[in-house]
Amino acid sequence: MKSRVRQLREQFGWSQAELAERLDVSRQTVNAIETEKYDPSIKLAFKLAHLFELPIETIFQED
Amino acid sequence: MRAPLKRYYLRGIIPMLLYTAMIIASHVWAAPVDLAWVKAAWALSPLLPIAWVFHYYFKYLAECDELERKIEMDAIAISAMSGALTGMALLFLSDHALLALNQRELIGLSVGAICLGYVVTRYIGIWRFRA
């Protein structure tokens, strides 16, 4: 799954550690989502969408 | 190290020290009373602190995030499979008289394969998703 999390995080001026703290996950998880090594659960995808104030489908897209 | 893992390691110190003490005690001293059930309880007593550690492990699984949980679950599944495969392989080799192992060795090797499978798979998981 393609992810725009890195781009959006940088737009918001947050570090991976800051985003991880806001999501209550590890920095390893944020990094894995950004590098597309790991697809987040629906729950985490909703948290990201809420944080970036965007619909999920604009953050994640099918390959 | 994230807080849930740190908490799990810290919580595990006392049960692991207790386990070490109990395993030494159960091997050095004989059961205090010469009754079968007392002997069995004495022999199995080191399992109690291990069960205590497992209880903390379940708490850790509930507290960690979804990727950490995935790494742990993958490690548990692969270690269980490697233990089963090792056990079956040793049984088949014994059945065909290619290996002469007693029960203790057979179970010890299977449990060893489970533990080794868990450690190796967990660290591969951490390495694969490293930040």
N, CA and C atoms of all chains as a GROMACS GRO file, in nm:
protein
  582
    1MET      N    1   0.084  -0.120   0.000
    1MET     CA    2   0.000   0.000   0.000
    1MET      C    3   0.088   0.126   0.000
    2LYS      N    4   0.054   0.220  -0.085
    2LYS     CA    5   0.131   0.345  -0.091
    2LYS      C    6   0.089   0.436   0.025
    3SER      N    7   0.189   0.499   0.085
    3SER     CA    8   0.162   0.582   0.201
    3SER      C    9   0.219   0.724   0.183
    4ARG      N   10   0.139   0.822   0.221
    4ARG     CA   11   0.186   0.962   0.216
    4ARG      C   12   0.221   1.013   0.356
    5VAL      N   13   0.237   0.921   0.449
    5VAL     CA   14   0.258   0.961   0.589
    5VAL      C   15   0.385   1.047   0.605
    6ARG      N   16   0.493   1.005   0.541
    6ARG     CA   17   0.618   1.082   0.556
    6ARG      C   18   0.599   1.227   0.506
    7GLN      N   19   0.540   1.238   0.388
    7GLN     CA   20   0.517   1.370   0.327
    7GLN      C   21   0.430   1.457   0.420
    8LEU      N   22   0.323   1.399   0.471
    8LEU     CA   23   0.232   1.475   0.558
    8LEU      C   24   0.299   1.511   0.691
    9ARG      N   25   0.374   1.418   0.743
    9ARG     CA   26   0.444   1.444   0.870
    9ARG      C   27   0.541   1.561   0.853
   10GLU      N   28   0.613   1.560   0.741
   10GLU     CA   29   0.709   1.668   0.717
   10GLU      C   30   0.637   1.802   0.696
   11GLN      N   31   0.520   1.796   0.632
   11GLN     CA   32   0.440   1.919   0.614
   11GLN      C   33   0.400   1.979   0.750
   12PHE      N   34   0.369   1.889   0.843
   12PHE     CA   35   0.328   1.934   0.976
   12PHE      C   36   0.449   1.970   1.063
   13GLY      N   37   0.569   1.940   1.011
   13GLY     CA   38   0.692   1.974   1.083
   13GLY      C   39   0.718   1.887   1.205
   14TRP      N   40   0.669   1.763   1.201
   14TRP     CA   41   0.688   1.672   1.313
   14TRP      C   42   0.800   1.574   1.283
   15SER      N   43   0.870   1.532   1.387
   15SER     CA   44   0.969   1.425   1.373
   15SER      C   45   0.893   1.292   1.383
   16GLN      N   46   0.961   1.185   1.348
   16GLN     CA   47   0.898   1.052   1.362
   16GLN      C   48   0.860   1.027   1.507
   17ALA      N   49   0.950   1.068   1.597
   17ALA     CA   50   0.925   1.046   1.741
   17ALA      C   51   0.801   1.123   1.787
   18GLU      N   52   0.784   1.247   1.736
   18GLU     CA   53   0.667   1.328   1.775
   18GLU      C   54   0.538   1.264   1.725
   19LEU      N   55   0.543   1.220   1.598
   19LEU     CA   56   0.423   1.156   1.542
   19LEU      C   57   0.391   1.027   1.620
   20ALA      N   58   0.497   0.952   1.650
   20ALA     CA   59   0.477   0.826   1.726
   20ALA      C   60   0.411   0.855   1.860
   21GLU      N   61   0.455   0.961   1.926
   21GLU     CA   62   0.397   0.997   2.056
   21GLU      C   63   0.250   1.035   2.042
   22ARG      N   64   0.219   1.112   1.936
   22ARG     CA   65   0.079   1.153   1.914
   22ARG      C   66  -0.010   1.032   1.885
   23LEU      N   67   0.048   0.930   1.819
   23LEU     CA   68  -0.030   0.812   1.783
   23LEU      C   69  -0.026   0.704   1.892
   24ASP      N   70   0.060   0.725   1.991
   24ASP     CA   71   0.083   0.626   2.097
   24ASP      C   72   0.134   0.492   2.041
   25VAL      N   73   0.230   0.504   1.951
   25VAL     CA   74   0.297   0.385   1.896
   25VAL      C   75   0.448   0.410   1.902
   26SER      N   76   0.527   0.308   1.863
   26SER     CA   77   0.672   0.325   1.865
   26SER      C   78   0.718   0.399   1.739
   27ARG      N   79   0.839   0.456   1.746
   27ARG     CA   80   0.895   0.524   1.628
   27ARG      C   81   0.919   0.420   1.517
   28GLN      N   82   0.949   0.298   1.560
   28GLN     CA   83   0.969   0.186   1.467
   28GLN      C   84   0.843   0.166   1.382
   29THR      N   85   0.726   0.178   1.444
   29THR     CA   86   0.598   0.160   1.371
   29THR      C   87   0.578   0.272   1.270
   30VAL      N   88   0.605   0.397   1.313
   30VAL     CA   89   0.590   0.510   1.220
   30VAL      C   90   0.684   0.492   1.102
   31ASN      N   91   0.808   0.456   1.131
   31ASN     CA   92   0.906   0.436   1.024
   31ASN      C   93   0.862   0.325   0.928
   32ALA      N   94   0.811   0.215   0.984
   32ALA     CA   95   0.769   0.102   0.900
   32ALA      C   96   0.650   0.141   0.810
   33ILE      N   97   0.561   0.226   0.862
   33ILE     CA   98   0.447   0.272   0.780
   33ILE      C   99   0.498   0.365   0.670
   34GLU      N  100   0.589   0.454   0.706
   34GLU     CA  101   0.642   0.550   0.607
   34GLU      C  102   0.719   0.481   0.495
   35THR      N  103   0.794   0.379   0.532
   35THR     CA  104   0.874   0.309   0.431
   35THR      C  105   0.794   0.198   0.361
   36GLU      N  106   0.665   0.190   0.395
   36GLU     CA  107   0.572   0.094   0.334
   36GLU      C  108   0.610  -0.051   0.358
   37LYS      N  109   0.676  -0.073   0.473
   37LYS     CA  110   0.710  -0.211   0.511
   37LYS      C  111   0.595  -0.272   0.590
   38TYR      N  112   0.509  -0.185   0.642
   38TYR     CA  113   0.399  -0.232   0.726
   38TYR      C  114   0.272  -0.152   0.698
   39ASP      N  115   0.162  -0.222   0.676
   39ASP     CA  116   0.033  -0.156   0.655
   39ASP      C  117  -0.039  -0.145   0.790
   40PRO      N  118  -0.076  -0.024   0.830
   40PRO     CA  119  -0.138  -0.009   0.963
   40PRO      C  120  -0.278  -0.069   0.967
   41SER      N  121  -0.325  -0.094   1.089
   41SER     CA  122  -0.463  -0.142   1.108
   41SER      C  123  -0.558  -0.027   1.075
   42ILE      N  124  -0.685  -0.060   1.060
   42ILE     CA  125  -0.788   0.042   1.034
   42ILE      C  126  -0.787   0.146   1.146
   43LYS      N  127  -0.773   0.097   1.270
   43LYS     CA  128  -0.777   0.185   1.386
   43LYS      C  129  -0.664   0.289   1.378
   44LEU      N  130  -0.545   0.242   1.345
   44LEU     CA  131  -0.430   0.334   1.336
   44LEU      C  132  -0.443   0.425   1.214
   45ALA      N  133  -0.497   0.372   1.105
   45ALA     CA  134  -0.518   0.454   0.985
   45ALA      C  135  -0.617   0.567   1.015
   46PHE      N  136  -0.722   0.537   1.093
   46PHE     CA  137  -0.818   0.641   1.132
   46PHE      C  138  -0.752   0.746   1.222
   47LYS      N  139  -0.664   0.700   1.310
   47LYS     CA  140  -0.593   0.794   1.398
   47LYS      C  141  -0.509   0.890   1.314
   48LEU      N  142  -0.441   0.834   1.213
   48LEU     CA  143  -0.358   0.916   1.124
   48LEU      C  144  -0.445   1.016   1.048
   49ALA      N  145  -0.558   0.966   0.997
   49ALA     CA  146  -0.649   1.052   0.921
   49ALA      C  147  -0.701   1.166   1.007
   50HIS      N  148  -0.732   1.133   1.132
   50HIS     CA  149  -0.783   1.234   1.226
   50HIS      C  150  -0.675   1.339   1.256
   51LEU      N  151  -0.552   1.289   1.274
   51LEU     CA  152  -0.438   1.377   1.306
   51LEU      C  153  -0.406   1.472   1.190
   52PHE      N  154  -0.407   1.417   1.068
   52PHE     CA  155  -0.374   1.499   0.951
   52PHE      C  156  -0.498   1.569   0.893
   53GLU      N  157  -0.613   1.541   0.952
   53GLU     CA  158  -0.740   1.601   0.907
   53GLU      C  159  -0.765   1.577   0.759
   54LEU      N  160  -0.745   1.453   0.721
   54LEU     CA  161  -0.765   1.413   0.581
   54LEU      C  162  -0.839   1.280   0.576
   55PRO      N  163  -0.908   1.251   0.465
   55PRO     CA  164  -0.969   1.118   0.454
   55PRO      C  165  -0.860   1.010   0.438
   56ILE      N  166  -0.890   0.891   0.487
   56ILE     CA  167  -0.791   0.782   0.483
   56ILE      C  168  -0.740   0.758   0.341
   57GLU      N  169  -0.833   0.762   0.243
   57GLU     CA  170  -0.793   0.726   0.106
   57GLU      C  171  -0.696   0.827   0.042
   58THR      N  172  -0.681   0.944   0.104
   58THR     CA  173  -0.582   1.038   0.051
   58THR      C  174  -0.445   1.015   0.117
   59ILE      N  175  -0.445   0.941   0.228
   59ILE     CA  176  -0.317   0.910   0.295
   59ILE      C  177  -0.262   0.777   0.245
   60PHE      N  178  -0.352   0.681   0.228
   60PHE     CA  179  -0.310   0.548   0.181
   60PHE      C  180  -0.380   0.515   0.050
   61GLN      N  181  -0.302   0.463  -0.043
   61GLN     CA  182  -0.359   0.419  -0.170
   61GLN      C  183  -0.308   0.281  -0.206
   62GLU      N  184  -0.395   0.209  -0.277
   62GLU     CA  185  -0.355   0.074  -0.321
   62GLU      C  186  -0.242   0.083  -0.423
   63ASP      N  187  -0.155  -0.019  -0.423
   63ASP     CA  188  -0.044  -0.023  -0.521
   63ASP      C  189  -0.096  -0.032  -0.663
   64MET      N  190   1.438   0.197   2.416
   64MET     CA  191   1.344   0.090   2.449
   64MET      C  192   1.212   0.152   2.494
   65ARG      N  193   1.102   0.102   2.437
   65ARG     CA  194   0.971   0.158   2.472
   65ARG      C  195   0.929   0.113   2.612
   66ALA      N  196   0.843   0.197   2.672
   66ALA     CA  197   0.802   0.175   2.811
   66ALA      C  198   0.741   0.035   2.837
   67PRO      N  199   0.653  -0.017   2.749
   67PRO     CA  200   0.595  -0.150   2.780
   67PRO      C  201   0.700  -0.261   2.788
   68LEU      N  202   0.801  -0.255   2.698
   68LEU     CA  203   0.906  -0.359   2.698
   68LEU      C  204   0.993  -0.344   2.822
   69LYS      N  205   1.025  -0.219   2.855
   69LYS     CA  206   1.107  -0.193   2.974
   69LYS      C  207   1.035  -0.244   3.100
   70ARG      N  208   0.903  -0.214   3.105
   70ARG     CA  209   0.822  -0.260   3.218
   70ARG      C  210   0.822  -0.412   3.227
   71TYR      N  211   0.810  -0.477   3.112
   71TYR     CA  212   0.807  -0.624   3.109
   71TYR      C  213   0.939  -0.682   3.161
   72TYR      N  214   1.050  -0.624   3.114
   72TYR     CA  215   1.182  -0.672   3.160
   72TYR      C  216   1.199  -0.650   3.311
   73LEU      N  217   1.158  -0.532   3.358
   73LEU     CA  218   1.173  -0.501   3.501
   73LEU      C  219   1.084  -0.592   3.586
   74ARG      N  220   0.960  -0.613   3.538
   74ARG     CA  221   0.868  -0.701   3.613
   74ARG      C  222   0.919  -0.844   3.617
   75GLY      N  223   0.993  -0.882   3.512
   75GLY     CA  224   1.039  -1.021   3.501
   75GLY      C  225   1.159  -1.055   3.588
   76ILE      N  226   1.224  -0.952   3.646
   76ILE     CA  227   1.347  -0.977   3.722
   76ILE      C  228   1.322  -1.069   3.843
   77ILE      N  229   1.222  -1.033   3.925
   77ILE     CA  230   1.198  -1.111   4.047
   77ILE      C  231   1.157  -1.255   4.015
   78PRO      N  232   1.060  -1.277   3.923
   78PRO     CA  233   1.027  -1.417   3.891
   78PRO      C  234   1.145  -1.496   3.834
   79MET      N  235   1.232  -1.431   3.757
   79MET     CA  236   1.345  -1.504   3.700
   79MET      C  237   1.449  -1.539   3.807
   80LEU      N  238   1.467  -1.447   3.903
   80LEU     CA  239   1.559  -1.477   4.015
   80LEU      C  240   1.502  -1.592   4.098
   81LEU      N  241   1.370  -1.586   4.119
   81LEU     CA  242   1.302  -1.691   4.194
   81LEU      C  243   1.313  -1.825   4.121
   82TYR      N  244   1.296  -1.819   3.988
   82TYR     CA  245   1.307  -1.940   3.906
   82TYR      C  246   1.447  -2.002   3.922
   83THR      N  247   1.550  -1.917   3.914
   83THR     CA  248   1.687  -1.966   3.927
   83THR      C  249   1.706  -2.033   4.063
   84ALA      N  250   1.657  -1.965   4.167
   84ALA     CA  251   1.672  -2.020   4.302
   84ALA      C  252   1.597  -2.153   4.315
   85MET      N  253   1.476  -2.159   4.258
   85MET     CA  254   1.394  -2.280   4.272
   85MET      C  255   1.448  -2.396   4.191
   86ILE      N  256   1.506  -2.364   4.074
   86ILE     CA  257   1.560  -2.473   3.992
   86ILE      C  258   1.684  -2.532   4.060
   87ILE      N  259   1.763  -2.445   4.122
   87ILE     CA  260   1.882  -2.494   4.194
   87ILE      C  261   1.835  -2.577   4.315
   88ALA      N  262   1.739  -2.519   4.391
   88ALA     CA  263   1.691  -2.588   4.512
   88ALA      C  264   1.630  -2.724   4.479
   89SER      N  265   1.549  -2.728   4.372
   89SER     CA  266   1.481  -2.856   4.341
   89SER      C  267   1.580  -2.961   4.290
   90HIS      N  268   1.695  -2.919   4.240
   90HIS     CA  269   1.794  -3.016   4.194
   90HIS      C  270   1.894  -3.054   4.304
   91VAL      N  271   1.921  -2.959   4.393
   91VAL     CA  272   2.022  -2.985   4.498
   91VAL      C  273   1.960  -3.063   4.614
   92TRP      N  274   1.841  -3.018   4.659
   92TRP     CA  275   1.778  -3.085   4.773
   92TRP      C  276   1.664  -3.176   4.727
   93ALA      N  277   1.650  -3.284   4.801
   93ALA     CA  278   1.539  -3.376   4.770
   93ALA      C  279   1.411  -3.316   4.827
   94ALA      N  280   1.297  -3.369   4.782
   94ALA     CA  281   1.168  -3.322   4.833
   94ALA      C  282   1.164  -3.344   4.984
   95PRO      N  283   1.107  -3.247   5.060
   95PRO     CA  284   1.111  -3.257   5.207
   95PRO      C  285   1.035  -3.378   5.263
   96VAL      N  286   0.934  -3.426   5.192
   96VAL     CA  287   0.856  -3.541   5.240
   96VAL      C  288   0.857  -3.648   5.131
   97ASP      N  289   0.866  -3.774   5.171
   97ASP     CA  290   0.876  -3.882   5.073
   97ASP      C  291   0.739  -3.930   5.025
   98LEU      N  292   0.662  -3.840   4.971
   98LEU     CA  293   0.530  -3.874   4.914
   98LEU      C  294   0.533  -3.839   4.766
   99ALA      N  295   0.465  -3.919   4.685
   99ALA     CA  296   0.470  -3.897   4.539
   99ALA      C  297   0.423  -3.757   4.500
  100TRP      N  298   0.311  -3.713   4.557
  100TRP     CA  299   0.258  -3.582   4.517
  100TRP      C  300   0.347  -3.467   4.565
  101VAL      N  301   0.412  -3.485   4.680
  101VAL     CA  302   0.504  -3.381   4.729
  101VAL      C  303   0.626  -3.375   4.637
  102LYS      N  304   0.674  -3.494   4.598
  102LYS     CA  305   0.789  -3.500   4.508
  102LYS      C  306   0.757  -3.432   4.374
  103ALA      N  307   0.635  -3.460   4.324
  103ALA     CA  308   0.593  -3.400   4.196
  103ALA      C  309   0.582  -3.248   4.210
  104ALA      N  310   0.522  -3.202   4.320
  104ALA     CA  311   0.508  -3.058   4.343
  104ALA      C  312   0.645  -2.992   4.354
  105TRP      N  313   0.736  -3.061   4.424
  105TRP     CA  314   0.873  -3.009   4.440
  105TRP      C  315   0.942  -2.999   4.303
  106ALA      N  316   0.927  -3.102   4.223
  106ALA     CA  317   0.992  -3.104   4.090
  106ALA      C  318   0.934  -2.996   3.998
  107LEU      N  319   0.803  -2.974   4.012
  107LEU     CA  320   0.736  -2.878   3.922
  107LEU      C  321   0.737  -2.734   3.975
  108SER      N  322   0.787  -2.715   4.096
  108SER     CA  323   0.783  -2.581   4.157
  108SER      C  324   0.848  -2.472   4.071
  109PRO      N  325   0.957  -2.500   3.996
  109PRO     CA  326   1.014  -2.391   3.913
  109PRO      C  327   0.921  -2.341   3.803
  110LEU      N  328   0.813  -2.417   3.776
  110LEU     CA  329   0.719  -2.370   3.673
  110LEU      C  330   0.638  -2.248   3.719
  111LEU      N  331   0.621  -2.236   3.851
  111LEU     CA  332   0.540  -2.123   3.902
  111LEU      C  333   0.598  -1.987   3.862
  112PRO      N  334   0.728  -1.962   3.888
  112PRO     CA  335   0.781  -1.832   3.845
  112PRO      C  336   0.781  -1.814   3.693
  113ILE      N  337   0.792  -1.924   3.619
  113ILE     CA  338   0.787  -1.912   3.472
  113ILE      C  339   0.644  -1.872   3.429
  114ALA      N  340   0.543  -1.932   3.496
  114ALA     CA  341   0.404  -1.892   3.467
  114ALA      C  342   0.383  -1.745   3.503
  115TRP      N  343   0.451  -1.700   3.608
  115TRP     CA  344   0.443  -1.559   3.650
  115TRP      C  345   0.501  -1.469   3.539
  116VAL      N  346   0.614  -1.512   3.482
  116VAL     CA  347   0.675  -1.435   3.371
  116VAL      C  348   0.578  -1.434   3.251
  117PHE      N  349   0.516  -1.549   3.222
  117PHE     CA  350   0.420  -1.556   3.110
  117PHE      C  351   0.303  -1.460   3.132
  118HIS      N  352   0.260  -1.449   3.257
  118HIS     CA  353   0.152  -1.355   3.291
  118HIS      C  354   0.195  -1.213   3.254
  119TYR      N  355   0.319  -1.177   3.287
  119TYR     CA  356   0.370  -1.043   3.252
  119TYR      C  357   0.385  -1.029   3.101
  120TYR      N  358   0.418  -1.141   3.036
  120TYR     CA  359   0.433  -1.136   2.889
  120TYR      C  360   0.297  -1.104   2.824
  121PHE      N  361   0.190  -1.165   2.875
  121PHE     CA  362   0.056  -1.135   2.822
  121PHE      C  363   0.020  -0.989   2.847
  122LYS      N  364   0.060  -0.938   2.963
  122LYS     CA  365   0.035  -0.795   2.992
  122LYS      C  366   0.112  -0.709   2.892
  123TYR      N  367   0.237  -0.750   2.864
  123TYR     CA  368   0.319  -0.676   2.767
  123TYR      C  369   0.252  -0.678   2.629
  124LEU      N  370   0.201  -0.794   2.588
  124LEU     CA  371   0.133  -0.804   2.458
  124LEU      C  372   0.013  -0.709   2.451
  125ALA      N  373  -0.055  -0.692   2.564
  125ALA     CA  374  -0.172  -0.603   2.566
  125ALA      C  375  -0.128  -0.456   2.560
  126GLU      N  376  -0.008  -0.428   2.612
  126GLU     CA  377   0.036  -0.287   2.620
  126GLU      C  378   0.114  -0.240   2.498
  127CYS      N  379   0.174  -0.333   2.421
  127CYS     CA  380   0.260  -0.289   2.310
  127CYS      C  381   0.175  -0.247   2.190
  128ASP      N  382   0.238  -0.180   2.093
  128ASP     CA  383   0.162  -0.133   1.977
  128ASP      C  384   0.146  -0.246   1.874
  129GLU      N  385   0.072  -0.216   1.766
  129GLU     CA  386   0.034  -0.324   1.674
  129GLU      C  387   0.152  -0.387   1.600
  130LEU      N  388   0.255  -0.309   1.566
  130LEU     CA  389   0.370  -0.367   1.497
  130LEU      C  390   0.452  -0.454   1.592
  131GLU      N  391   0.469  -0.404   1.715
  131GLU     CA  392   0.541  -0.483   1.816
  131GLU      C  393   0.467  -0.615   1.841
  132ARG      N  394   0.333  -0.607   1.845
  132ARG     CA  395   0.253  -0.728   1.867
  132ARG      C  396   0.267  -0.824   1.750
  133LYS      N  397   0.270  -0.769   1.629
  133LYS     CA  398   0.286  -0.855   1.511
  133LYS      C  399   0.420  -0.928   1.516
  134ILE      N  400   0.526  -0.855   1.554
  134ILE     CA  401   0.658  -0.917   1.564
  134ILE      C  402   0.656  -1.030   1.667
  135GLU      N  403   0.591  -1.004   1.782
  135GLU     CA  404   0.584  -1.106   1.887
  135GLU      C  405   0.501  -1.227   1.841
  136MET      N  406   0.387  -1.201   1.777
  136MET     CA  407   0.301  -1.312   1.735
  136MET      C  408   0.367  -1.396   1.627
  137ASP      N  409   0.438  -1.330   1.535
  137ASP     CA  410   0.512  -1.404   1.432
  137ASP      C  411   0.617  -1.493   1.498
  138ALA      N  412   0.687  -1.435   1.597
  138ALA     CA  413   0.793  -1.510   1.666
  138ALA      C  414   0.734  -1.631   1.739
  139ILE      N  415   0.619  -1.611   1.805
  139ILE     CA  416   0.555  -1.722   1.878
  139ILE      C  417   0.512  -1.831   1.780
  140ALA      N  418   0.450  -1.791   1.668
  140ALA     CA  419   0.401  -1.889   1.571
  140ALA      C  420   0.518  -1.968   1.510
  141ILE      N  421   0.622  -1.897   1.469
  141ILE     CA  422   0.734  -1.967   1.404
  141ILE      C  423   0.809  -2.054   1.504
  142SER      N  424   0.821  -2.006   1.629
  142SER     CA  425   0.892  -2.088   1.729
  142SER      C  426   0.812  -2.214   1.760
  143ALA      N  427   0.678  -2.202   1.767
  143ALA     CA  428   0.595  -2.322   1.792
  143ALA      C  429   0.611  -2.422   1.676
  144MET      N  430   0.612  -2.368   1.554
  144MET     CA  431   0.628  -2.457   1.438
  144MET      C  432   0.767  -2.522   1.436
  145SER      N  433   0.871  -2.444   1.469
  145SER     CA  434   1.006  -2.501   1.466
  145SER      C  435   1.020  -2.607   1.576
  146GLY      N  436   0.954  -2.586   1.692
  146GLY     CA  437   0.956  -2.686   1.798
  146GLY      C  438   0.886  -2.814   1.755
  147ALA      N  439   0.770  -2.798   1.689
  147ALA     CA  440   0.694  -2.914   1.643
  147ALA      C  441   0.773  -2.990   1.536
  148LEU      N  442   0.832  -2.916   1.444
  148LEU     CA  443   0.910  -2.981   1.337
  148LEU      C  444   1.032  -3.054   1.392
  149THR      N  445   1.100  -2.989   1.488
  149THR     CA  446   1.218  -3.053   1.548
  149THR      C  447   1.177  -3.181   1.620
  150GLY      N  448   1.069  -3.172   1.700
  150GLY     CA  449   1.021  -3.288   1.773
  150GLY      C  450   0.984  -3.403   1.680
  151MET      N  451   0.910  -3.369   1.573
  151MET     CA  452   0.868  -3.474   1.478
  151MET      C  453   0.987  -3.533   1.405
  152ALA      N  454   1.082  -3.447   1.366
  152ALA     CA  455   1.201  -3.495   1.295
  152ALA      C  456   1.278  -3.594   1.384
  153LEU      N  457   1.294  -3.559   1.512
  153LEU     CA  458   1.367  -3.648   1.604
  153LEU      C  459   1.291  -3.778   1.625
  154LEU      N  460   1.157  -3.769   1.634
  154LEU     CA  461   1.076  -3.891   1.650
  154LEU      C  462   1.088  -3.983   1.528
  155PHE      N  463   1.081  -3.925   1.409
  155PHE     CA  464   1.091  -4.004   1.285
  155PHE      C  465   1.229  -4.070   1.274
  156LEU      N  466   1.332  -3.994   1.308
  156LEU     CA  467   1.468  -4.050   1.303
  156LEU      C  468   1.484  -4.163   1.406
  157SER      N  469   1.420  -4.145   1.522
  157SER     CA  470   1.424  -4.250   1.624
  157SER      C  471   1.348  -4.373   1.577
  158ASP      N  472   1.231  -4.351   1.515
  158ASP     CA  473   1.149  -4.462   1.463
  158ASP      C  474   1.226  -4.547   1.363
  159HIS      N  475   1.309  -4.483   1.284
  159HIS     CA  476   1.386  -4.554   1.182
  159HIS      C  477   1.524  -4.595   1.231
  160ALA      N  478   1.540  -4.592   1.364
  160ALA     CA  479   1.666  -4.634   1.429
  160ALA      C  480   1.788  -4.560   1.375
  161LEU      N  481   1.767  -4.433   1.338
  161LEU     CA  482   1.882  -4.354   1.291
  161LEU      C  483   1.935  -4.266   1.404
  162LEU      N  484   1.862  -4.264   1.512
  162LEU     CA  485   1.897  -4.177   1.624
  162LEU      C  486   1.856  -4.248   1.752
  163ALA      N  487   1.942  -4.242   1.852
  163ALA     CA  488   1.905  -4.304   1.979
  163ALA      C  489   1.902  -4.197   2.087
  164LEU      N  490   1.782  -4.140   2.107
  164LEU     CA  491   1.766  -4.036   2.208
  164LEU      C  492   1.671  -4.084   2.316
  165ASN      N  493   1.701  -4.046   2.442
  165ASN     CA  494   1.603  -4.079   2.545
  165ASN      C  495   1.498  -3.966   2.549
  166GLN      N  496   1.392  -3.988   2.629
  166GLN     CA  497   1.281  -3.890   2.633
  166GLN      C  498   1.328  -3.752   2.675
  167ARG      N  499   1.420  -3.749   2.772
  167ARG     CA  500   1.468  -3.620   2.824
  167ARG      C  501   1.537  -3.541   2.713
  168GLU      N  502   1.622  -3.610   2.638
  168GLU     CA  503   1.695  -3.543   2.530
  168GLU      C  504   1.597  -3.494   2.422
  169LEU      N  505   1.500  -3.580   2.390
  169LEU     CA  506   1.404  -3.546   2.285
  169LEU      C  507   1.322  -3.421   2.322
  170ILE      N  508   1.270  -3.421   2.446
  170ILE     CA  509   1.190  -3.306   2.490
  170ILE      C  510   1.279  -3.182   2.504
  171GLY      N  511   1.400  -3.204   2.556
  171GLY     CA  512   1.494  -3.092   2.573
  171GLY      C  513   1.528  -3.026   2.440
  172LEU      N  514   1.551  -3.107   2.337
  172LEU     CA  515   1.582  -3.051   2.206
  172LEU      C  516   1.463  -2.977   2.146
  173SER      N  517   1.342  -3.031   2.167
  173SER     CA  518   1.221  -2.964   2.114
  173SER      C  519   1.199  -2.830   2.183
  174VAL      N  520   1.211  -2.829   2.317
  174VAL     CA  521   1.194  -2.704   2.391
  174VAL      C  522   1.304  -2.604   2.351
  175GLY      N  523   1.426  -2.657   2.334
  175GLY     CA  524   1.537  -2.572   2.289
  175GLY      C  525   1.509  -2.509   2.153
  176ALA      N  526   1.451  -2.589   2.063
  176ALA     CA  527   1.417  -2.538   1.929
  176ALA      C  528   1.311  -2.429   1.938
  177ILE      N  529   1.214  -2.446   2.030
  177ILE     CA  530   1.110  -2.344   2.049
  177ILE      C  531   1.174  -2.213   2.097
  178CYS      N  532   1.260  -2.224   2.198
  178CYS     CA  533   1.324  -2.103   2.254
  178CYS      C  534   1.413  -2.037   2.149
  179LEU      N  535   1.493  -2.116   2.080
  179LEU     CA  536   1.584  -2.061   1.978
  179LEU      C  537   1.503  -1.998   1.864
  180GLY      N  538   1.397  -2.068   1.823
  180GLY     CA  539   1.310  -2.017   1.716
  180GLY      C  540   1.250  -1.883   1.754
  181TYR      N  541   1.209  -1.870   1.881
  181TYR     CA  542   1.149  -1.743   1.927
  181TYR      C  543   1.252  -1.631   1.922
  182VAL      N  544   1.370  -1.657   1.980
  182VAL     CA  545   1.473  -1.550   1.988
  182VAL      C  546   1.514  -1.507   1.847
  183VAL      N  547   1.545  -1.604   1.760
  183VAL     CA  548   1.592  -1.571   1.625
  183VAL      C  549   1.483  -1.496   1.547
  184THR      N  550   1.359  -1.549   1.549
  184THR     CA  551   1.251  -1.486   1.472
  184THR      C  552   1.219  -1.346   1.524
  185ARG      N  553   1.222  -1.329   1.654
  185ARG     CA  554   1.191  -1.198   1.712
  185ARG      C  555   1.295  -1.095   1.666
  186TYR      N  556   1.423  -1.135   1.672
  186TYR     CA  557   1.526  -1.038   1.632
  186TYR      C  558   1.526  -1.013   1.482
  187ILE      N  559   1.488  -1.114   1.404
  187ILE     CA  560   1.474  -1.090   1.259
  187ILE      C  561   1.360  -0.989   1.237
  188GLY      N  562   1.250  -1.005   1.311
  188GLY     CA  563   1.136  -0.913   1.300
  188GLY      C  564   1.177  -0.771   1.336
  189ILE      N  565   1.251  -0.757   1.446
  189ILE     CA  566   1.296  -0.623   1.489
  189ILE      C  567   1.389  -0.564   1.382
  190TRP      N  568   1.478  -0.646   1.329
  190TRP     CA  569   1.574  -0.600   1.228
  190TRP      C  570   1.499  -0.561   1.098
  191ARG      N  571   1.398  -0.640   1.062
  191ARG     CA  572   1.324  -0.615   0.938
  191ARG      C  573   1.250  -0.482   0.943
  192PHE      N  574   1.194  -0.451   1.060
  192PHE     CA  575   1.117  -0.328   1.073
  192PHE      C  576   1.194  -0.220   1.149
  193ARG      N  577   1.328  -0.231   1.149
  193ARG     CA  578   1.407  -0.136   1.229
  193ARG      C  579   1.386   0.008   1.179
  194ALA      N  580   1.392   0.100   1.276
  194ALA     CA  581   1.372   0.242   1.240
  194ALA      C  582   1.504   0.305   1.197
   0.00000   0.00000   0.00000
